[in-house]
């Protein structure tokens, strides 16, 4: 069971993919279900979220604090969920999650000639976007390779040959020209390999 009071005000060190992964895990729906009245202060909301998630998603519950809650609320404001911050939540440097899909197709498999290299293919990003590649949920690299047709082909080197299942996830990112904020799309599909 997660100590819901731990980590609340601590500075955040988070994976670049934290907000997309949290949204994919259903955090936005959890937040909407907890705001039953007109408003709820951010600390109380955070404690309630951590309490609800501690039974089903302990890693997410343990990782939540005011900084990354602010990033999740920023996504919810952009995506038109009807949830917004009524006052200034702490400033966050996590990328803003856009209400846009990532690549429609993602594939991954080990290279036959170099087993520790994983070959990746994914749908080309829109103009002005780069791809972010995540290995087992952890940021591995940023890629701005040109597509071959409608697909980008890339590699992630140095993946251990351990017989365990691994995943590749890809999302697209850009920088808002007016605000300078870094922005991310949702993740594309999961590509699994061993």
N, C-alpha and C positions, 0 to 999 in steps of 0.2 A: 504494500500500500504506500502511496506517495504522501510525503509530508506536504500538505497543500500550502503551508506557510513558507517553505524553503524556496529560495531563489526569486522571491517576488520583486525585490528592488535591486537585485544584483545586476551589474552591467552584463550585457549579453554578448556572447561569442556564439554565432550561429552559422550553420551551413547556408550557403547562398540559396539553396533550395528549400529553406525552412518553410516559408509561407506557401509555396505551391504544394509541398508535401502535407502541410497541416490542413489546407483547404481540401485536398484530395481525401484526407482522412475524415472529413466531415465536420471540421471545426466551425465553419460558418453556420451550418444547421444547428449545432450545439449552442452557439451564441444566440441565434434567433430564438431558440426554444427557451432560453433562460431569461430573455428580456420580455417578461410578460406584461409589465406595466408600461408607463411612459418612458421611464429612464431607470438606470442603475449605475451607481458610481463604478468606475473602472476597477478599483481594488476588489470590491465585492463581486463584480462579474468575474474577475480573474480567479478568485477563490472558489466560486461556484463551478467554473469551467474545470479547474484542476480537480475538484471533488468528483464531478461527473466522469471525467476522463480517467481518473485513477483506477477505476474498475476495468475499463475496456482498452485503454491505450496509455499504459503507464509511462512509456518513454516521452510521449507528447505532453502528458500532464506534468512530468518532471521538468521538461524544458521550458514550459510557458512562464513568462514573466511580463512585466509592464512594457518593456521594449518591444518584444515580438507580438504582444497583444495589439500594440499600436499599429504595427505593420499589417496585421490581419484585419483590423478595423478599417485601415486605409483601403485595402482590397475590397472590403464589403461596401464601402462608400462608392468606389468606382464601378462596382458591378451591379449597382441598383438594387441591393437587397432590402433597402429601407432602414438599415442600421448605419448610424454615423456617430462620430465623436462630437458631443455638444460643446466640449472645451478642449483645450490643447492637451493631448496625450503626449508623453515624452517623444522627443524627436528620435527617429530611428534611421539607421543607414542601411537597413535591409532593402533590397530592391522592391519597388512597388509592383504588386501582382496585377497585371492587366486582365480584363475580362475577355481574353482572346485565347484561342486554342494554340497549342504548340504543333509540332509536326504530326501529320496524319499517319505516317508510317515510320516505324523505327525497327531496324533489324541489327542483330549482332551475332558474331560467331568467331571462333578462334581461327587464326591464320594457319593453314596447313604447313607452311614452311617455317613459321616462327610461332610456336604454341603460346608464348606469353603475350603475343600481340592479338588484340581483339579488333576485327574489322567491323566497322559500323556503317550503316546506310540509313539515311533519314530524308524526309521530304525537305526540299529547299526552303529556307526562311524567306519571308517577305523582304523587299528592298529595305535597307537601313537596319536590318536585324542581324545579329550573329547568333550562333548556336552555343548552348552550354551543355556539356556532356557530363553526366553523373554516373559513376560506377558504384553500385550497391548503395545508392542514396547519398553518396558523397561527391562533391564537385571534383571532377577529374581534369577538365580543360575547357577552354573557350575556343571555338573554331569559326573562322570566317572563310573557309575554303569555298571556292566557286563550285556550283553544282555541275554535274554531268547530266544534261537534260533537266529533269525535275528532281533529281536525287543528288544528295551530297554524300560522298564516300570519305570516311576518315578512319583513324585508328586510335586506340588507347594501348600504349605499350606497357610492359611490365606487370601484367595481370598474372598472379600466381596460378600455376597449374596444380590445383589442389583437389580436384574432383567434386568440389562444392558448387552448388548453384550460385550464379551471379546474375546481376541485372544491369542493364544500361537504360538510362532515361535521358531524354533530350528535351530541352525547352529553348525558346528563343528569347533574346534580350535586346534592348535598345536603350538609348538615352533620349529623354524628352528634350527637344531643342530649346524650349522656353525655360523650363525649370532646372534643367540639368540633372533631374532625377533619373536614376537607373530604373528600368522597368522590365518585367519578365512576363511571359505568357504562361499558361498552364503547361504541364508536362504532356508530351505525346504518349503513346502506348509503351508498355514495358516490353523490352526485348530481353529474354532470358537465355543463358548459356551455361555450360559447366566447364 
